[in-house]
Structure formats: structure tokens, C-alpha cells
């Protein structure tokens, strides 16, 4: 066999056993299926994995992985799975490259395919054949995760279905962010302009054009008995996720006019929940919901503040509260941010509107930490799908 030493991963089929009970046959001569047969150079690892399906009529089907090969008709994807129809008596066979993704109706589109190593893991069970691309990686917000991708076939490679991934989304989740702006008279036009500049600066930190949705609510007065949709001073200035072009979002945000009335903060919180619920992503587990409330005064509806803040948090919304100036009550900020008096988690205070930029970096980091922080989900995400697909009993002998 030394004459084949330079031909990497030559597959030698010595004996093939039928999958049924004791229907078997032997080959009179060795039949060689070489990597060069398919037109590949050395180093393709042709024969790294083999699955055999034999029948009693003297034919066999094989699926053979070549995880390091590259083919022009597969673009830049690395790794090819081959289907082989083998006539045992004559030793004649046909070899065809398989593409598990071609007919897969469910394809994970956010996976890069330039370093797949597809075919390094192939397994067979009573239900299906499974082939995996364990080196495929997923592009997330700030990094790439090698998560792998697998495909199942119930007809031995004729058609494929994408296998459900361990975690179907990035651990650094998408963001739905609502700014809730105090539009009371005490703010003033000049300071309200500073608030809008600050909102735009913070919004620029996130991926508004792809996976993040941002909206703006302005509030001041509330009229009893009037539905929220008809309240003139509880207004959705920018619907959540409506603008996916940042330049347009900035233009709309800068054109918001100050309302100039009272400070009904509790009712603004209730309005916030309605806006989140209006989003088609409200129930998505891979979307983190964040509210940032900015105020310079005390709530005129303080009696309802605690229950409204608890209602917001009960909907899975992370709440931040920013107080500006000396008129703000710290305990009201704490109620909005975390519901605990004396607890300053997610509470920010500045003395003047011009000082808002001093907390920009810290607030940005706090929000991103909630999106990208390490947890059981992100730890699970780093486990590649497909490095082991539970290989069944060996039915072919491979000599290298």
C-alpha cells in the first residue's frame, strides 16, 4: 500500500455488510476510491468520514466526507460531502458532490461559510443521516462565534433539512430601546435641545440599521378618561424601530418640539409598555428591551409611580432613570430604575443638562453589558455543533 502513501485519505472498501439481518456479500478484489478520482489534490482529507448503505441486490451507497476540499461550484465553502453509488460485482461506481444546503428549506442565513469543514462529522441512525459543518461561524454584534451547523437527510443524501441549532441566535442579543423624555415646562427649549443631542449620541452607539430598534416618547400632561392613543402630551415621537437609517432617525429626533406642560411620569411608564407591545419583536427571546427615562422634576402622579414602574419591569423591560438638577427626588428615580428605595442600580444623576455627556460612556457600557454579558446562554453558544455526531457502528474499513 506504500504506493498510495502520498494520496491522502484513499478509501479502501474491503467488506460491506447489508443493513438488514445477515444479508451480506464480499468483494473478490480490493476496490479503490481515491481522492484523485474526484479531481482533488492532496490534503482534501477525502475519506475522513464514511457512511454505507448496502442492499441485497449487489449495490451500495456511500456518503464520504472531504472536509478540507474546495470546489469551484461551491464557491469559497470548505468541505464537500460525496455521494457514491457502487456496483459491488463490477466495482463500477459514480461519484457526485452533495450540497446539503441546496434543497434545505430551513437555512440559517447569519452563518459564514468560508471555513466550514463540512464532512468532518457524518453519522447515521435509523431516523436520518446527519452531516455537520462544525467550523461554520456566526457573525454577532461585536464578534464571531464558531457555532457550527448541521443538516439531516432521511433519504440518504437525496434531500436535506437544516438541523435546529443549539442556540438559534447570538448571545449578544438585539436591542429594543425606548427613550422616555420629560417634556415639562421646566426643561425649556435650550435644554431640550441638549437632551435631543444626547439621545442621538447614545443611539449612534447601537446597530440601528440592522438588529437594533430605537424609539422616542415625550411626555408631560395626562388627561383622565382619554385613551393613551389620543393623549396629546403622551406622544410617540419616534415609533420603535420605524427608522432603520440613522441619518433619518437623527433628523426626526432633532425635529421634536418641547411640549412644555406638567410631569406625569407614572402614566408615561404605562405608555412605554404599550409602545413596546406594539413592536412585532415584543415576545422574541433574543431581543433585550430597555427603557431610559430622563426627567428634571418630580412626578405629578407619584402615587401611581411604584405600580407603574413594577408593571414595566414585569414585562421584561430593563429600566434606567436619569435625573437632572436639584428638583428631582432620588427615591423616585430609584423606584423607576429598580423598585428599591436606597438602591442606585441603573440610577444616574447629573447637576445640569450640559453634564449629560459625562454619563454617556457609562450608560452605554451598562446597556451593552446587558446585551453581551457572559451567562449560560453565551457559554452554550460557544459550543460548536457537529464536532461529534454520534458515529454508529463501523461498516467500512478505511486505510490511509
Phi, psi and omega in degrees: 000000184294333181295345178257009185299329182273354178262102190295133173053053169289134182262125175246119178265110182269308182217135179241127179260136177294150180288338178281181184285111169062017169273109186215166177206161180241151176271136180287322182236157175293135176246123185259129171244102189261155177299328180292338179301322181272006176084026182254155174273176178297153176094008180278344185060034174299125183098006177304321177226145180218133172236135184239137172234110183257153177232165184283352183270013176087017177237161178213150173245140178233146167243121185237130180265141173231080193291349181248011182271158176227135180235142181300320183286356175252016179064224182266005182297141179257135179098134180223143174252129183251137172257130183234128172258124193237122174267113190295314186297317184267341183077008180276139180215155172247139180237129183227133176286133179259146174236098183302335183275341189301317182247014179283118183289341180242108183237129176284112190276343184266032180243130178281145189242015187273359178212059189286313192060036178295139183099353178287339179226114178225133180220164181227139176220180178295331184274318189193162167268138179239128175237141186232153172242080190290343181267001179294137183240157184251131178274119179250191188304311186232005184196172176251142180241126176281099186252340180077165180208139182233156179226144180245145176226127179265357180235035175057049170094002179282326177216158188223153172233139175291130177284144180295126180291158178303314176229114189279009180210166180290148179290332174274096195286168173291163186236131165249113187239125176245124170272130179244107191257128173292117180251030183287165183301325185294340181292311180083154184297316183297312180294326178295327175297322177295322177297316180296319177300320181292319178300314180297318180297318179289319180299329181295342181286347187244166188271070185294333184276351180234277192256353183251140176247135181229139178222168181223131172244137170245139181223152168209278185264157178225132180258122179300142176082357180257128179303150181302326181293344181247005178287119184288339183241022166234083197242134170279104181281321177227107178301142184301117176080006182292320184255115180256001173255122188294323179299318178291319177302315180298318180297314180295318181297319182288342180270002179290132180260143179294135179285311173080039179237233189264199186223078179267079186291317182300317180290331175294324177296318177298320177298324180300316179299319179298320180292320176298317182295335180287345179283139178292347181262008188303322183265003182287129181288337182267020177238122176270128182258125183229136174241134175240113179261131180238123182216153177244011184210187181269147181290130175285346178242045185302331181298335181258000190295314183297311182296323179292318179295320177295323178298318178299310182293330179295343179267012178078023182262127177278128188248130172244146178230130179240122178253138182236125176090185187271350184275348183284138174269123183298323181294330176291323176297319179295321177298316180293317188283320186215351176082009183235120177294135182087355180254123186258014177300126180065021174256131177231141177224138173228156185278329182222164178295328179291346180270000182303323182296340181291339180254002185300311183295317181294318179293319177302315180296322180296319179291315181294329177296323178291337179272324190243004183297150179289131175208186182298329180293311182292327177295320178293324183297331183281359176273120184288136173281125167107359177291335172221122180242030171062065181303135181274188183303138183289131180238005177214146179259126180253129174244135184250000000 
